[in-house]
Amino acid sequence: MLLQIENITKSWPVSGGEITTLKDISFGVERNQFVCILGPSGCGKTTLLMIISGLIPQTAGTVLYEGKKMSKTCSCRALVFQEPALYPWKTVAQNVEFGLILKKIPKNERLQIVKEKIELTNLKGYEDYFPYQLSVGMKQRTQIARTLAINPDIILMDEPFAAMDEMLKTKFDNDLLQIWEHEKKTILFVTHSIEEAILLADRVIVMKSNPGEIYLDQSIDLPRPRNIFSTEMTEIRKYFRHELSKIYS
């Protein structure tokens, strides 16, 4: 098992006590698996990714990477934010290169990696653009390319395409699947969209809120590419809608 989440709980101090965002979250993720985490707003999906990434501590429980406890950030896992976190004074190529400089990768090797990841994410021709010159989609491509450049085993994605319209989101979802199949990465992908989850994932983890707990852990054993209008996908979509209706009610 590449990643194991064991009994993760997260509580925050508030006036007169504390509030629990996550309670006893446990699951494992195999290498190269694509897992979507689905659930209503406020169920702790983003908090869970932040804990797994090492950006915030859990109150209780353990995050294990290849059987070893993890509590700090490391290059073995990387978080792609919902809002592209790019350096505005750096070009696309410089943003993609930045993590490689921190890792002290030799210049010639850095430039080759930057070239490869820019081509993989369809950014060729935009290398010298600054973030203010890019669309939301191109900014997100740049953030993904920068993440791929540092070569993490695990990529954590927090609703990366939420700001896009449905047509553009579908395009980016398909592109992401191609990148995943090419790079053989393990991905944990947070989304509010049932359609997005069942199109992308090998497995969908559904969370409920107050406090955030795992409600359902369901494999999607269908070949790719998937047609959202196929009979099989229609039945899966109905199933998830039915289960989510229980949470919202």
N, C-alpha and C positions, 0 to 999 in steps of 0.2 A: 504494500500500500504506500503510495507516494505521500499522501497528505491524510492525516487523521485529526479530526476535531473531537475532543473528548470533554463532554459535560461543561461546555462553555457557558458561563453566566456573566452578564454585565449589568451592574447596578450603578446608579448615579446619586450622589447626595442631593437632597432637596430640603427645603425648610420643613423641619419636623420629622425627617426620616430619610427615605431613599425610594427611588423608582427603579424597577427592574426592566431593562430593555430586552435582554435575552435571558432565557432560562434553560439550562441543561441541554444545550445544542450538541448533538453528537452525530457524526457521519464520517465516512472515509471516501477518498477519491483516488482512483487508479491512475497510473501514468497514462498520459495522452487522452484522458477522458474529457468530454465537454459536458459540464454540468451547469444547468440554469437554476437559479434561485428565484422563485416566484412568490409574490405575496402582496398584500395591501400596504399602502403607505403607513409608516410607523411601526412595522413589525420587526425592524432591526436588521434589515438586509445589508444596508451600508455599514452599520456598526460592525456586523459580523465580518465583512470584507476588511475593514480597518484593523480589526483584531488579528485576522489571519495574516495580513500584510506586516504586522508588527508596529503599526503607527500608533495604536492605542492599546493599553493593557486590558486584559479581562479581569473581572473580579474573582472568578474561580474557573477551574478547568484548564485544559492543556491543548496546545497546538503542536502537533508532531509532524516533522518533515523527514521522511525516510527513517522513522522511528526515533528521531532525536527531538527533544523539546526546543521550541522556537519562541523567543520572546521579543526579539528585536528585528529591525528591517535587515534584509540581506538581498544579494543579487539573485538568489534562487527563486524569488517571487517578486512580482511587480504589479502595481495597481494602476489601471487606466481609469481616470476620473470621468464623471459625467460631463464636466466642463473642461475642455482641453487646457492643461496647465503647461503652456509653452512660455519660453522666455521671449518677450516681445522685441528685444534688441538683437535677437539672433535669427538668422535665416532658417529655412526648413532644414537644410543640410547641417547647419551648426547645431540646431536643436536635436537632431537625430544623433549627432556625434557626441553630444555633451556627456552622456553616461560613459562612453568609451574612454573619454579623456580622464574622467574620474577613476576609471579602472586601470589607467596607465597603459592602454593598448598602444603599440607603436603606430606612428602616423600612417604608414602605407597600409597596414592592416585595417586601421580605422576607416580610411577612405574607401577601401574595398567593401567593408561591411555596410557603410552608409549607402554606397551605390546599390548594393544588393537589396537592402531593405526599402529604399526609395522606389526601386523598380517593383518590388513585391507588393507594395501598397499603392501602386498607381500614382506616384508623385513625380515621376520623371517629367522634367520640364519646369518644375516648381522649386528646384533646389535653392535658388537665390531669392525666393519670395520671403517677405517677412510676415508674421502672423496677421497683421492688420490687413494684408492684401489677400487673405485666404477666406474662403467660405467656411461655415461651421464644419461641413463635411471634410474639407481639406485639412482643417486644423486637427480634426480627430484622427485622420489618416496619419498626420505627422506625429501625434502622440503615440499611436500604435507602432509606427515605424521606430520611434525612439525606444519604446519598450522592447520590441523584438531585437533591436541592436545589442542590448546588454545580455540577451540570450537567457532569460529566466526559465526555469522548469515550469513554473506556475504563473499564469497571467490571470489577474483578478480584474474584472471589468464591471464597473458600476453604472449601469444604464448608459453605455457610451453613445447610443444613437437616439436617445430620448428627445432631443431637440429637433430632430428631422421629421419631415412629413413622411407619410406611410410609404410612398413610392421610393423615396430616397433611402428610407430605413431598410426596405426589402433589398435594395441594391447593396447596401453596406453589409447586411446580414449574409448575403450570398458571397460577397468578397471575403468576409471574415471566415466563412467555412473553407474557402479555398486556401486562405493563409494558414488556418489551423491544420488542414490536411498536408500542406507543404512543410510546415515547420514542426509538426508533431509535438505541439505543446499541450499542457494540461490547462484547461480554461474553466474558471468559475465566473459565471455571467449573471449579473442581477438584472431582472426585467420586471415590468408590470404587465407585459403583454403575453397572453396565453399563446397566441399565434407565433410570436417570436420564439418563445421557449420551445415549443414542439417542433418548429422548423430547425432549430439549431442543435438541440441537446441530445446526448445519449441518455440523459437522465434529468428529471425535473424534481427539485426539492421545493415543496410548497410550505410556506411559513404562515402562521397566524400571529396575531398581535395581542398585546396586553396580558402577559408579557410575550415577547417573541419566542415561539416554539416551533419545532418541526411538526407539521400536520400530516404531510404525505411525502413519500419518497418513491417516485415512479420512473421506471426505465422506459425509454422510447426505442423499441427494437424494430426500427424501420430503416431501409436503405436510403442513402442520399444520392441525388437531390430529392427532396420531398415536395410533393404538390399539396398545398394547403387545402385544395378542393377535392382531393381524392377521398374515396369512401373511408379508408382507414384513418386518414387525418381528421376527417369530419367527426368520426366516432371518438377519437382521442380528444378533440376540442370540446365536444359535448361533455365528456367525462370530467375534464378539468373545470369547465364552467359550472357543472353541477357541484363539484367539490368546493370550489371557491364561493359558490352561493351560500354554502353552509357557514363559511367563515364570516362573510359579510352580514349574514342574518343574525 
